[in-house]
Amino acid sequence: MESSAEVATLEVANAQLQLDLANGAQILKLALSADGKSSHEVIRPYQSTERFFSSGSYLMCPWLGRLYSDKLVLPNGTEVPLDTSEGKTPLHGLYYSYKRKVVERKETASGEQTLTLDVLGVPSGMPSVQETFILRDSTLLLATIFSNADVSPSVQFVYGYHPYLTLDHRSIDGQKIRSNLANEVLLDRKRLVPLDDTIKNGPLQETLKLDTLLKEITLDNCFAAKDFTSSFTTQLVDEELGLAVEVTTDVQESEIPAHLHGLRRISLPFCQMYTPPTRTSVAIEPQSSVANIFNLPADIQSQLVTSLAPGERAFGIFKLRLLSL
């Protein structure tokens, strides 16, 4: 387990994780092993020469996806201006590129490696954040802890992650999606936010075409578990390799780090999927909410937006796993 001033590295048997601390803990490398022998890269590495949002994996908070507003109004009354110049739409929140600082490293008796990072530079009125990465041979568990350290009003947010999944950088055209997601959230296809500013569900199969080769599919769509508190599991499957890389929010209590027991858990029932033009990865994004959340009706916000009173903490968690077919 090594690190430099800008890069943190975890290594377990055949697995390796490298994070760019100066650029939002973007993933520079994630290799996992399904058989305890060979390793395979499962994230398209962060490419510093490309647009930030087009590679790696990053935190989206206090909103995710697009937000059609020129400012973010915090519960304490602070107004955070957002860049809408030249037709820009604020995208994926504010936390994605904040610098990280290593606060703890641990190795357990079973050999798993744990790394906890503080997110630096968070403005007053927004939640403080810690990320805990737990690396095992076949899995990466990512727990995100949100805290309201202020003595002022509550903080409010939604969150998600944006990992670009790959199987050794092979073309996705010969791969498939398998999933237990229940519905598609209907989007305004031009603005890519919920249609009619509410959450309407449509039939999943018409868009996702489960178990169909991705060469027939282009995605920039939002899907949902059966309700706002349910989990989901989605796989990118390569039958020729005999492997699948999986994103799941169905993390059992026994897998959750002990220091998080007793805290409120934030559900991640939504999944945005995106097939970039390079066609060597698929973004499969676990999310606590849909896009444009702060412009949706109050009854939807009350179900999806997390509010933390002064001194309160909550966490969300998901897992990436490589498995043999």
Secondary structure, 3 states (H helix, E strand, C coil): CCECCCEEEEEECCEEEEEEHHHCCEEEEEEECCCCCCCEECECCCCCCCCHHHCCCCEEECCCCECCCCEEECCCCCEEECCCHHHCCCECECCCCCCEEEEEEEECCCCCEEEEEEECCCCCCCCEEEEEEEECCCEEEEEEEEECCCCCCCEEECCEECCEECCCCCCHHHCEEEECCCEEECEECCCCEEHHHCCCEECCHHHHCCCCCHHHCCCEEEEECCCCCCCCEEEEEECCCCEEEEEECCCCHHHCCHHHCCCEECCCCEEEEECCCCCCCEEEEEECCCCCHHHCCHHHHHHHCEEECCCCEEEEEEEEEEEEC
